[in-house]
Amino acid sequence: MKRRESLRNLLGLVAGSPLLMGQVPDELTGPINVHEFEEVARRKMHKLAYDFIAGGVEDELTLRANRAAYERVFLLPRVMVDTTNVSLETELLGLKLDSPILIAPTGGKNLVMPNADATVAAAALASKTLICSATGVEKILAGGAPLLWWSNTIGNAAKAQAKNYARRVQDGGGKGIVVTVDNAYQSNRDRNNRNRFDYGYMQTGIPKEGEAVRKPISPATPAMWQPHTPSMTWEYLSWLKEGCSLPIVAKGIVHPDDAALAVKSGADAIVVSNHGGRQLDGVIGTLDALPDCVAAVGGKIPVLMDGGLRRGTDILKAMALGASAVLVGRAPLWGLGAFGQPGVERVLWMLNAELKLAMALAGMRRTSEIGRGLVKRIPA
Ligand SMILES: Cc1cc2nc3c(=O)[nH]c(=O)nc-3n(C[C@H](O)[C@H](O)[C@H](O)COP(=O)(O)O)c2cc1C
């Protein structure tokens, strides 16, 4: 209990309390950055689970492109600015957030541990982080906790269902709906195919040694053809809006024409995302796609971004290129795999602390000061 409290205190850094390294449990101070959290998680996790989370599709070109893009964008920091006080506070779709870092929706958390969605939601609550979640927030909400959450749907292209769903989210206290627009079909994930991964494990978890391995529900072969939302079009957004007054966020856009269409279709925000390199291989890295999407949106709605964010400086670069906020997908899962809930909290704290320091060293006191002049792209 005491241990958990001390971590909470530490997380207060985002709100301005001091960095009290002495109060952090020893095991949590082992990994000193997100990359090292991944390594701890990898050692502790089942190979099937690690590969499911870490992997991309096919040759993983896009997975690598997401990370590589940060290596071509460099910072032009400002100096001699009074950065005694630096604030990460961010306004987004009517919400006042402590930080521009949000938790991306990730299915299959039960591969890491049972009840993982609720565990990550509890970490989000403790660290006052907005979480996008398809499931698992109910237990937290039942306690009356003021969790900030957006519901994630991969959508269902039927008008009545869309409206009912939207109303349910609104009645459940959700602050927004994230519609994943890049998930028309189950993608071709070589790592899962090689592991004979059964997508049913996403719900049940991976069988322990000695437990019967179920017959695969889905054909884990490179030729699988599994529709998710092939008939979903921009109309779906209007149907959702008819059903509620919540902001609708279209997640999974990389083409500037789609960014413009999202605005036209009534989206309240977009997320420039390629699903963490997990849908179509060969897609552009998100930091590279961001500027054109920002230009196409023309300031009409906020543009968010995700993909490959592992450092505070990555986030600073994304915000300099026009992201109002960012989502992290794998990073909190590495915290979860390493140490459970305190690990998720630690990863979030770390990313916030890195971003705050990066802003201070770049002469930025507020997120609203971060702009295009802060970066220069140097082609490889
Ligand atoms: C294990 C896993 C499951 C995911 N499940 C979903 C999902 O259900 N819906 C969705 O919109 N995106 C999903 N994503 C994509 C993330 O929301 C996000 O776009 C991506 O992880 C960002 O890249 P990053 O992991 O490099 O931060 C998933 C990603 C991972 C790693």
The ligand as an ORCA input file, in Angstrom:
! r2SCAN-3c Opt
* xyz 0 1
  C      -1.241     -5.126    -28.948
  C      -1.902     -4.027    -29.731
  C      -3.283     -4.039    -29.903
  C      -3.920     -2.987    -30.596
  N      -5.293     -2.986    -30.693
  C      -5.911     -1.915    -31.248
  C      -7.321     -1.799    -31.251
  O      -8.035     -2.655    -30.735
  N      -7.874     -0.704    -31.840
  C      -7.112      0.264    -32.407
  O      -7.622      1.258    -32.913
  N      -5.762      0.195    -32.414
  C      -5.148     -0.853    -31.834
  N      -3.778     -0.898    -31.811
  C      -3.012      0.223    -32.361
  C      -2.768      1.284    -31.275
  O      -3.962      1.915    -30.889
  C      -1.807      2.373    -31.767
  O      -2.282      2.912    -32.971
  C      -0.371      1.886    -31.956
  O      -0.061      0.907    -30.997
  C       0.594      3.047    -31.838
  O       1.895      2.632    -32.049
  P       2.921      2.290    -30.857
  O       2.519      0.952    -30.340
  O       4.234      2.267    -31.547
  O       2.788      3.361    -29.802
  C      -3.140     -1.938    -31.141
  C      -1.749     -1.935    -30.956
  C      -1.128     -2.944    -30.260
  C       0.368     -2.883    -30.046
*
